[in-house]
Amino acid sequence: MVANATLTAQPRTGAGKSVTRKLRAVGRTPAVLYGHGEQTRHLTVDAHELGVLFSRIPVESTIIQLSVEGEGDVRALVREVQIQPSSRRILHVDFYQVHAGETIDVEVPLHFVGAAEGVKAGGILHPNFNVLPIRCLSEQIPAAIEVDVSALGIGDTLHASDLVLPAGATTDMDPDAVLCSVTPPAVVVVEAPTEAEVAAAAEAAAVAPSEPEVIRRRPEKDED
């Protein structure tokens, strides 16, 4: 879990593009908060504060302590983020309120650790997944799942079924899914020239001028 993942929020009244446009103009990002058995609440959060928080946490798997004005603190996961493509500005956020003892679905980062034997021998490690979908209690979300690749040789693969998940966690990823593999180093094949190409090159060299071609001569001075 990430420490100090906190964010303040204020209730929001009104809806529509004109309202959200005005909010963004004054540095507020529209948001909603919902959850199982909870009424949906329309909120706003400080755009700068939100950006700083998102830059330092795994957004998909971090429970945020959301301090809602007039309501108090609630624990929430980010379920959807809308981003403006050109500016990368956050336009809207959906928060899902979680409760103690609730089982939830999250995507947890995969961290590949260790120096693979195949990489030491010149191979290349190819990770195929950056996150793993898991189901666990809201209090037991791991910050990341470490994947030890040190025993992988050239040609070896590591599958989802090879993972050791945290206690109480499960995943619905295909057990045969390849999380990473070690491949041989790329070899560039240089083909030898044919006899005809060698003969043509020799002939061209024989008839080539012995002096470099003059592209432009300097004007000669008139004699005195």
C-alpha positions in Angstrom: 0.0 0.0 0.0 1.2 3.6 -0.7 1.4 5.8 2.4 -0.2 9.2 2.4 -2.3 8.6 -0.7 -4.8 11.3 0.3 -6.9 13.8 -1.6 -9.5 16.4 -0.6 -12.8 16.8 -2.5 -15.7 19.2 -2.5 -19.4 18.5 -3.4 -20.4 19.7 -6.8 -23.8 21.0 -7.9 -24.9 21.3 -11.5 -23.9 19.2 -14.5 -23.2 19.7 -18.2 -20.4 20.9 -20.3 -20.7 24.5 -19.3 -20.4 23.7 -15.6 -17.5 21.4 -16.0 -15.8 23.9 -18.4 -16.0 26.6 -15.7 -14.7 24.2 -13.0 -11.6 23.3 -15.1 -11.0 27.0 -15.9 -10.5 27.7 -12.1 -8.3 24.6 -11.6 -10.9 22.1 -10.4 -11.4 18.6 -11.9 -14.9 17.1 -11.9 -15.3 13.7 -10.3 -17.9 11.2 -9.1 -17.9 8.9 -6.1 -20.0 5.7 -6.1 -19.9 2.3 -4.5 -21.9 -0.8 -3.6 -25.0 0.3 -1.7 -23.8 4.0 -1.9 -25.5 6.9 -3.5 -23.5 8.5 -6.3 -22.0 11.9 -5.2 -20.7 14.5 -7.7 -17.5 16.1 -6.6 -14.6 18.3 -7.6 -10.9 18.0 -6.7 -8.0 20.3 -7.1 -6.4 19.6 -10.5 -2.8 20.3 -9.3 -3.2 18.1 -6.2 -4.7 15.3 -8.3 -1.9 15.4 -10.8 0.8 15.3 -8.1 -0.9 12.3 -6.5 -1.4 10.4 -9.7 2.3 11.0 -10.6 3.5 9.0 -7.6 1.1 6.1 -7.1 0.0 3.1 -9.1 -3.4 4.6 -10.0 -5.2 1.3 -10.7 -4.4 -0.4 -7.4 -4.0 2.3 -4.8 -6.7 3.0 -2.2 -7.0 6.7 -1.8 -8.1 8.4 1.5 -10.6 10.8 0.0 -11.6 13.6 2.4 -15.0 14.8 1.2 -16.1 18.2 2.6 -19.2 17.8 4.8 -18.9 14.0 4.8 -15.6 13.0 6.2 -13.0 10.5 5.0 -13.8 7.6 2.7 -11.6 5.0 1.1 -11.8 4.9 -2.7 -10.2 3.3 -5.7 -9.8 5.1 -9.1 -12.0 3.3 -11.6 -11.9 5.6 -14.6 -9.8 8.6 -15.7 -10.7 10.7 -18.7 -7.7 12.6 -20.2 -7.5 15.2 -22.9 -5.3 13.6 -25.6 -3.3 16.6 -26.8 -2.6 18.3 -23.4 -2.8 15.1 -21.3 -4.9 17.1 -18.8 -7.2 15.1 -16.5 -10.8 15.9 -17.4 -12.8 13.7 -15.1 -12.3 10.9 -12.5 -14.5 8.1 -11.3 -13.9 7.0 -7.7 -15.3 3.7 -6.3 -15.8 3.7 -2.5 -14.6 0.5 -0.8 -15.4 -0.9 2.6 -13.5 -3.0 5.1 -13.8 -6.7 4.3 -14.9 -6.0 0.7 -13.4 -8.2 -2.0 -12.5 -6.1 -5.1 -10.9 -6.5 -8.5 -7.7 -4.5 -9.2 -4.8 -4.4 -11.5 -1.4 -4.7 -9.7 1.9 -3.7 -11.3 4.3 -6.6 -12.1 8.0 -6.0 -11.1 10.5 -8.2 -12.9 13.4 -8.7 -10.6 16.7 -10.6 -10.7 19.3 -11.0 -13.5 18.2 -13.8 -15.8 20.8 -16.4 -16.6 19.9 -16.1 -20.3 20.5 -12.4 -20.3 23.9 -12.9 -18.8 24.6 -15.2 -21.7 23.6 -12.5 -24.2 19.9 -13.1 -24.5 17.1 -10.5 -24.3 14.4 -10.4 -21.7 10.9 -9.6 -23.1 8.2 -8.8 -20.6 4.7 -9.2 -22.1 2.6 -7.8 -19.3 3.1 -4.8 -17.0 0.1 -5.5 -14.7 -1.8 -8.5 -13.3 -5.5 -8.5 -12.6 -6.2 -9.9 -9.1 -9.1 -10.2 -6.7 -8.4 -9.7 -3.0 -9.7 -8.0 0.1 -9.5 -4.2 0.0 -7.1 -4.2 3.0 -4.7 -6.6 1.3 -3.9 -5.0 -2.1 -0.2 -5.4 -2.7 1.8 -2.4 -4.0 3.2 -4.7 -6.7 3.9 -8.4 -7.4 7.5 -9.3 -7.8 8.4 -11.8 -10.6 11.8 -13.5 -10.1 13.4 -14.1 -13.6 16.9 -15.0 -12.4 16.5 -18.7 -13.3 15.4 -18.1 -16.9 17.8 -19.2 -19.6 17.7 -18.5 -23.3 14.5 -19.9 -24.7 12.8 -20.1 -21.3 9.4 -18.6 -20.6 7.5 -17.7 -17.4 3.7 -18.3 -17.3 1.0 -16.9 -15.1 0.7 -20.3 -13.5 4.3 -19.9 -12.2 3.4 -16.9 -10.1 3.2 -17.0 -6.3 0.3 -14.7 -5.4 -0.1 -13.0 -2.1 -2.2 -14.9 0.5 -5.9 -14.6 -0.2 -5.4 -13.2 -3.8 -6.6 -14.9 -7.0 -6.3 -14.1 -10.7 -8.4 -14.9 -13.7 -5.5 -14.5 -16.1 -5.1 -17.5 -18.4 -2.6 -19.8 -16.6 -0.8 -20.4 -19.9 -0.3 -16.7 -20.6 3.4 -15.9 -21.1 4.4 -13.1 -18.7 8.0 -12.9 -20.0 10.5 -14.8 -22.1 14.3 -14.8 -22.8 15.1 -14.9 -26.5 18.5 -15.4 -28.2 20.3 -12.2 -29.3 19.4 -10.9 -32.7 21.9 -12.0 -35.4 22.4 -9.9 -38.5 23.2 -12.1 -41.5 25.4 -10.5 -44.1 25.3 -12.4 -47.4 28.5 -12.8 -49.4 28.5 -11.1 -52.8 28.0 -13.4 -55.8 30.7 -14.0 -58.4 28.9 -11.7 -60.8 28.8 -8.9 -58.3 32.5 -9.3 -57.5 33.4 -9.3 -61.3 31.2 -6.2 -61.9 32.9 -4.3 -59.0 36.3 -5.2 -60.3 35.5 -4.0 -63.7 34.1 -0.7 -62.4 37.3 -0.2 -60.4 39.5 -0.8 -63.4 37.8 1.8 -65.6 37.4 4.4 -62.9 39.3 7.6 -63.5 42.5 7.9 -61.6 41.9 11.5 -60.6 38.8 12.8 -58.8 36.2 14.5 -60.9 36.2 18.3 -60.8 32.7 19.6 -60.1 33.6 23.2 -60.5 36.9 24.8 -61.6 38.1 28.0 -60.0 38.2 30.8 -62.7 41.7 31.3 -64.1 43.3 34.7 -63.6 44.1 36.7 -66.7 47.7 36.9 -67.3 49.3 40.4 -66.9 
